[in-house]
């Protein structure tokens, strides 16, 4: 009798198994790379994002994170995305420029006075920039931010003129950084970001640019003693996946990824700004000295430097003239509105 029951049970079990497998959706894995080190604020918030997506999709979409640059520099990550070895990443402006360079108008040096101006201009451009990313094969899910960028050096650097005698790092292959240094008359040392710490240790370079938070997260501050008290620019970034991967998702998972990506970006911006403020205090506590601007660093002179760098980027169409002019127009409108508001009784 047992054999007879078993013979009846096995076909039924197999039939049930087949019907379940046919009806079940395949699990989607999003391999996602970032330069952010494990345990950093950035990485913790990215992991929170991944956990939310897994929970809300009931396990149909999961993230596999690769932190700390283990997949290489941002150009390496983009190459792997093209070959579908990776599907997404958290990119700084450097990587953004290789996907859709007009968005880097948000990083032009000495352009924005504060984060409110940045938020306003970015919000005005978001829809246009998302279309630009999409046309180039990427889906911009959310903005993020690196923060205000300062110069870190082994010797005090108070002016552009003094910087000319230093061994200044340039993120290799970055047109915006190169335009800034060309406009300044500085000959930098091009290196991948993954080589910066070692190069500071060996003396190949003695001056780098980054945010206070990044200086601590990447441990560059341990090799430098001085920090410029004024910032060059505000470093932007984005949460991006390949359009090929995004288009392969069911509509509900596309919506989920868009919605959660936007919110994750907002959380990253808020946390990054708070952590950069804390990091400034931490750098002072660690004994780093902040260098006040010297001769040649007045506002008119810095704006002239900005416009020379912008002209070079416009000539190469890295940042189209129309995007630059629209940005300036938006800033004028915003500043006029703010001035009118503050002047009101």
Secondary structure as GFF3:
##gff-version 3
##sequence-region A 1 345
A	DSSP	alpha_helix	2	23	.	.	.	ID=ss1
A	DSSP	beta_strand	28	34	.	.	.	ID=ss2
A	DSSP	alpha_helix	41	56	.	.	.	ID=ss3
A	DSSP	beta_strand	61	66	.	.	.	ID=ss4
A	DSSP	alpha_helix	74	82	.	.	.	ID=ss5
A	DSSP	beta_strand	88	92	.	.	.	ID=ss6
A	DSSP	alpha_helix	93	99	.	.	.	ID=ss7
A	DSSP	three_ten_helix	101	107	.	.	.	ID=ss8
A	DSSP	alpha_helix	115	135	.	.	.	ID=ss9
A	DSSP	beta_strand	138	153	.	.	.	ID=ss10
A	DSSP	alpha_helix	160	163	.	.	.	ID=ss11
A	DSSP	beta_strand	169	171	.	.	.	ID=ss12
A	DSSP	alpha_helix	175	184	.	.	.	ID=ss13
A	DSSP	beta_strand	189	191	.	.	.	ID=ss14
A	DSSP	three_ten_helix	193	195	.	.	.	ID=ss15
A	DSSP	alpha_helix	196	202	.	.	.	ID=ss16
A	DSSP	beta_strand	207	210	.	.	.	ID=ss17
A	DSSP	alpha_helix	212	217	.	.	.	ID=ss18
A	DSSP	three_ten_helix	220	223	.	.	.	ID=ss19
A	DSSP	beta_strand	226	228	.	.	.	ID=ss20
A	DSSP	beta_strand	233	242	.	.	.	ID=ss21
A	DSSP	alpha_helix	243	248	.	.	.	ID=ss22
A	DSSP	alpha_helix	251	285	.	.	.	ID=ss23
A	DSSP	beta_strand	289	291	.	.	.	ID=ss24
A	DSSP	alpha_helix	299	315	.	.	.	ID=ss25
A	DSSP	alpha_helix	321	343	.	.	.	ID=ss26
###
